[in-house]
């Protein structure tokens, strides 16, 4: 591989990363627990934006409710990670990295 082609590939990767980061910053996913009774909206930069709790859970055990909130938040964070990895994979397309390198 010649140096000019490597430089083009590096620029394409840099531009792709910037675009991907912008897309992720605008991304919002919803993690759920208890069949949607507890929902956590999480942004692409791992910020919890909103927690929605169904009214029917308000009289339930406090510990159970806290556990359900944690499950919903973790589900949202997992969705962000999966989306981020998928976007990175798509961005890399046909580009090959030297052995030992990864995003």
C-alpha positions in Angstrom: 0.0 0.0 0.0 1.4 3.4 -0.9 1.6 6.4 1.4 -0.9 8.5 -0.6 -3.5 5.7 -0.4 -2.9 5.4 3.4 -3.3 9.1 3.9 -6.6 9.1 1.9 -7.8 6.2 4.1 -6.8 8.0 7.3 -8.7 11.1 6.2 -11.7 9.1 5.3 -11.6 7.4 8.7 -11.2 10.7 10.5 -14.2 12.2 8.6 -16.2 9.1 9.3 -15.5 9.2 13.0 -16.5 12.8 13.2 -19.8 12.0 11.5 -20.4 9.0 13.6 -19.8 11.0 16.8 -22.3 13.7 15.7 -24.9 11.0 14.9 -24.3 9.3 18.3 -24.6 12.7 20.1 -28.1 13.0 18.7 -29.1 9.4 19.3 -31.6 8.6 22.0 -32.6 5.0 22.9 -35.1 3.7 25.5 -34.2 0.9 27.8 -37.1 -0.9 29.5 -37.8 -3.1 32.5 -40.9 -4.9 33.7 -42.4 -5.1 30.2 -42.1 -1.3 29.7 -43.5 -0.3 33.1 -40.1 1.4 33.7 -38.3 3.2 30.8 -35.0 5.0 30.8 -34.2 7.3 27.8 -30.4 7.4 27.3 -28.5 9.6 24.9 -25.7 8.4 22.6 -23.2 10.0 24.9 -24.4 7.9 27.9 -26.5 10.5 29.6 -29.8 9.4 31.2 -32.3 12.0 29.8 -35.5 10.7 31.3 -37.0 8.1 33.6 -40.6 7.1 33.1 -42.3 5.0 35.7 -45.8 3.6 35.3 -48.2 4.8 37.9 -49.1 1.3 38.9 -45.6 0.8 40.4 -45.8 3.8 42.7 -47.3 1.8 45.5 -44.9 -1.1 45.1 -41.8 -1.9 47.1 -39.1 0.8 47.0 -36.3 -1.7 46.5 -38.0 -3.4 43.6 -38.6 0.0 41.9 -35.0 0.9 42.4 -33.9 -2.4 40.8 -36.3 -1.9 37.9 -34.8 1.6 37.3 -31.3 0.1 37.3 -32.4 -2.6 34.8 -33.9 0.0 32.4 -30.9 2.3 32.6 -28.5 -0.6 31.9 -30.6 -1.8 29.0 -30.5 1.7 27.5 -26.7 1.9 28.0 -26.3 -1.5 26.3 -28.4 -0.3 23.3 -26.1 2.8 23.0 -23.0 0.5 23.0 -24.5 -1.9 20.4 -25.5 1.0 18.2 -22.0 2.6 18.5 -20.2 -0.6 17.6 -22.5 -1.2 14.6 -21.9 2.4 13.4 -18.1 1.9 13.8 -18.3 -1.4 11.8 -20.3 0.3 9.1 -17.9 3.2 9.0 -14.9 1.0 8.6 -16.5 -0.6 5.5 -13.7 -2.1 3.4 -10.9 -0.3 5.2 -8.4 -2.5 6.8 -6.4 -1.7 9.9 -2.9 -2.9 10.6 -2.7 -6.0 12.9 -3.3 -5.1 16.5 -5.3 -1.9 15.8 -9.0 -1.5 16.5 -11.6 1.2 17.1 
